[in-house]
Amino acid sequence: MKGSYKIDSIDKLILQELLKNARKSYSQIAKDLKISNSLVHQRIGKLKDSGIITSSSVGINPALIGKESCAYIRLAVEGQYLNLVVEKLKKLTEVVECSFVSGEFTLQLKVYAENNIRMRHLIHHHFSNLKGLKNMDVTMALEDVFSRTVDI
């Protein structure tokens, strides 16, 4: 069913409620939207089955848990090594996002580390030594201004 479900106005309202508070009970969503509890259960089930809802998560402030350094790292990787590189990156817990990108680079990473010393270690001992790496660009993030999910 992934990709075949088309959302309607009720789905959008349910998604908006979940985005405000992912821990909100189905019964409270039903009450707030003035729809039946069973309809909320049914719709959320379909949204999960279709892949529209992928998870419910808690937002964490990285700096408050000791992750004070953040960088966006772009990697240009030779095609035959791409799968190997992605598998190595998955093993580094500091890499929190990895996306294929267009242009001169292949991958863009978002990386958090305890401090700049650890970030430098990751860059010089992990990323620089990736097999098939052709080029790398590092941009240090100074401060997060805002973050949000896609608009519904």
N, C-alpha and C positions, 0 to 999 in steps of 0.2 A: 504493500500500500504506500510505501515511501514515494513522495512526489506527486501522488495522484489526488490528494485531498485538497479541496479548495475551501479556504476559510470564508466565513460569512460574518455578518455584523455581531452575532452572538459570540462566535469564536473570538473576535477581536476584543469584545468587552471582557471576556474571561481572561484572555491573555493580558490585557491591561491591568486587571486585578492581580494576577499572578506576578506581573512585573513590579507592582507596588509592594507586594509582600508575598514571596514564594511560599511562605509557611501558612498562609491563610487557609483555613479549612474550606472544603468544598461546600459545606452547609452554609458557611458565612458568605461565600461568593454567591451562592444561590439566593440567599436572603437579600444581600446588597443589590443584586441585579434583578430581583423579583422574578426569578425563574425557578424551576424545580431542581431539587438536589440531584435527582437521577439524570436530568439533562446535563448538569455540570459534570457529573461523573462520566457520562457517555461522551461528551465533547472533549474533555481532557484526555480520555482514553484514545480517541481518534487523533487528537493533536500529537500525542506521544507516538502512536503507531505509525503515523505519517512522517515522523521525523521533524515536525515543526517544533515541538517541545523536545529538546535534547537533554535537558537536565534542570534541576533546581539547585541553586547554589547560594552560598553565603559570600558576600563581598568582604575582603580583608584588606586593611591598609598595610601594605608591605613594610613601610618604614617603622610602624609600631610593633612589628614582630622581628625587627632586626635586619630587614632587607633594605638597606639605605641607598644602594646603587642600582640604577636601572639604565639599560642600554638597548638601543635598536641596532641590530647587527644584520647587515645584508651580505649574503654569500653568493659568489658565482661558482658553480660546481659543474665539472664535466659530467655530461649526461650519464655515462656508464657507472658513475659512482653515486648518483643521486639517492638511490634506495639505501645504500650503505650509510651515507651521511645522515639521512633522516633517521635511520635506526639508532645511530650513535647519539644524535641530538635528543631523541626520546629518553635516553638514559640519564641525561643531565637534568636534574630537578630544577636547576636555575632557569632553564629555558621554559617559559610559560606559554609562549605562542610561537608557532612556526607556520608561515604561509608561503605558497608559491607566488612569485611576483613576476611582472613583465619588465622588460628593459634589460640592462646589462647584467643584472643579478638574477639569481634563480630562486633564492629563499630570503625571507625576512624573518628575523627572530626578535622576540622581546625577552630580555634576560634580566633577572633580578639577582643581586648578590649582596652579601653582608656589607661590603664596603668596596672602595675602588681597588684595593690591593687584591681582593678575591676576584673582582671583575678582570683585572689585568692578568691574573693567573689563568682564568678561563680563556681569555683571548689568546694569550701566548702559548698555552700548553694544551688546549683542547681545540679551539676553533682553527687556529693557524696550522695545526697538524692534521687536519682532516684530509683524507686521501681524496684527490680530485679537486681540491680547492684551487681555483684560478685567481680569485680576487676577493677581498673583504673590505667592507666599509663599516665603521663603528660610529654611532652617534649617541652620546651620553644624554639621557633625559635629565633635566635639571629639576623639574617639578611637574607632577600631573595637575592639569588645570581642570579637566572634567573627563568623565567616561560615561557612556550610556549604551544601551542596547539599540538595535534598529527600531525605527518607528513602525508602528502597526497601522 
